[in-house]
Amino acid sequence: EGVQPQEYMIIKMELVSPFPDKFKALEGKKVFLAAATLRPETMYGQTNAWVLPDGKYGAFEITETEVFVLTHRAALNLAYQNHSRVPQEPTCLLELTGHDLIGLLLRSPLALTEVIFVLPMLSILMNKGTGVVTSVPSDAPDDYMALKHLKKKPEFRAKYGVKDEWVMPFDIVPIIEVPEFGNKCAETVCLQMKIESPNERVKLADAKDITYLKGFSQGIIIVGEFKGRKVQEAKPLIRRKLLETGQAIVYSE
Ligand code: A2H
């Protein structure tokens, strides 16, 4: 745990209607999986969402009409940051586990892929962010390795009830060009470092640092409204746009 507060953006990944049975009670409301990210400028490249299968989540009333799916811990923090229907008091409408979320269909802000699925990731920490992560395999080594693992291992998909069509059609979406690293920076770094599985946590932490540093300091956005701009310039513009359009909120912990 850091001593400095960390400021995330929560990206509102909207559950596509009609809702599955487990979520029928929420029909009529806008339901979002609330993904915490440090890199809003990468949202064009989202290919799926990640949850921890055995993690405990809840569906919480954020406003009269909006519901967020996230951890109880994050819901409490949000309630103290002015994001709860009842001030300073989370209201949980539905208790959930990651298993209930796997396979949900989402529409996510800025994503070039129109609809994406919720998939299992075993390295998710339930005491960080919201417990929901959006996946950008072009620029996040963790996301790249987890998606690659799911694609390569039918037995892993079977164990978590993941259908092939939730995974196989989805591939890396190039969004940032980095000199010498190309437009699939996470893949380049993972290959260079010979990372073989999502369980190589020490190597992946280094890969994350390198990718983050390179992408931020030298990256150029190659898609969307800010195409041609440096990541450094585009990041605050994309952040502001997401906030102004109500597609994201700020969250700190
Ligand atoms: B980032 P920090 Cl493209 N468990 O978003 C595991 N990982 C989590 C998490 C949790 N509970 N909550 C958030 N994260 C991920 C995008 C991204 C991220 C890119 C590149 C790097 C990157 C797309 N995934 O993170 O420990 C989220 O993934 C590398 C730093 O608070 C979030 O930002 O520094 C990041 O980790 C927050 O990690």
Residues whose N, C-alpha, C, O or C-beta is under 5 A from the ligand:
A	BS01	A2H	A36 T37 L38 R39 T42 S123 I124 L125 M126 K128 G129 T130 G131 V132 V133 T134 S135 V136 D139 A140 K208
